[in-house]
Amino acid sequence: MIYPTERNQQQGHNTRAVHGGTQRNKAFDSLTTPIIQTATYTFNKTQDLIDFMESKTWGDGNDRGEYGRYGNPTVAAVEAKIAALDGAEDAVLYASGMNAVTSLLLTILPTGSHIVMTSDCYRRTRQFCQTFLARFGIETTVVLNGDYEALESAIIPRKTRFIISESPTNPYLRIADLDRIAHLGKKYRCLTLIDSTFATPINQRPIEWGIDFVLHSATKYLSGHNDLLAGSVSGRADRIKALKDARGVLGGVVDPQSAYLLERGIKTLGVRVRQQNQTAMAVAKFLEGHPKIERVWYPGLESHPDYEIAVQQMNGFGGVVSFEVYGDLQTTARFIDALQIPYIAPSLGGVESLIEQPALMSYYEKTTEERLALGIKDNLVRFAIGIEDTQDILDDLEQALQTC
Ligand SMILES: *Cc1c(COP(=O)(O)O)cnc(C)c1O
């Protein structure tokens, strides 16, 4: 398939979300991308097979392999769209966000190498590096978010291969200084990776700041409807080609049905994220001024430690607001139970608002003291805002706060 990616790069992000990566003349003149629901591909005669093996393309150049694990046109269309949105040369799609993390690191890191990672990062990413990769002799150093001197001193020249960060982070929405991280990567010749799941390409585009790889859990904002799992990595074409080849070995392919739903979801990414940004900002301001709230974490508020970087490097501050309710674990739980709009659930980025108390969701098995050591207070709430009307969400918060 020939994707007009270069033309897309000059267009705005709503146009890219709708048209990015899609070819004009699809099978049967279908407007939407056909779901090529097949596990394998056929050849009319042996010579066709030989021609395919020589060129690895088929007929008009359709993106496919000889077998489903090596390529699928529906998946390829989503990859081209994500690349267009991230401003990257290419992108690769995986079965989940974690599958994207593990496949990227397993493909690129040699034995004996070293990773520097910032704290307040996705728990499973840290777990993968510190337990699984450690077994292959790959070491990980975790440095405090926002401490760039510590980050630089943690780099071991010629041994450190990757600097990994997230932006915004979970749950404190810390913002990485992409400019500084990209410079450190170039200075010490290590690759840089930003998990940009919370930002989406609408709010922040790390590739444009010189970051090597951008990762998304497409399960969240990109798909936007809480109905599928997928993950992606964007970057330079030769590196993504290596990741696609490795995916054929590691096997983390996303099925065509989910790929179709993801592409459909991405088309409305711009309007959804704009609404979520706007409501989140209103919620953050409302909560900051509320007597029953102890502290609000939102990068669009001047009180946030990374407000300055967020203003310089982001186009919007995202749809997640974290805050601390005055009171203990039970008071906070009572407030959450009194809310009528958000569901209690992990995850974020969909059209439905979701709310959780990290102490009871991701850190349930730990004691209050252990959680505090990890920086998770019992009264902390993470609110992932959906696309409901802003005023309804504000009214719901107000009535629930009156009960605690
Ligand atoms: C959810 C998430 C992941 C993992 O993605 P899955 O699709 O759930 O595997 C990775 N990073 C961040 C920041 C996430 O929020």
The ligand as a Gaussian input file, in Angstrom:
#p B3LYP/6-31G(d) Opt

LIG

0 1
 C       -1.816000       1.094000      30.316000
 C       -0.420000       1.543000      30.175000
 C        0.582000       0.677000      29.694000
 C        0.309000      -0.753000      29.341000
 O       -0.570000      -0.854000      28.275000
 P       -1.558000      -2.109000      28.040000
 O       -2.210000      -1.783000      26.755000
 O       -2.485000      -2.148000      29.207000
 O       -0.685000      -3.317000      27.992000
 C        1.855000       1.191000      29.545000
 N        2.151000       2.466000      29.875000
 C        1.222000       3.307000      30.366000
 C        1.615000       4.700000      30.702000
 C       -0.091000       2.885000      30.529000
 O       -1.012000       3.719000      31.012000

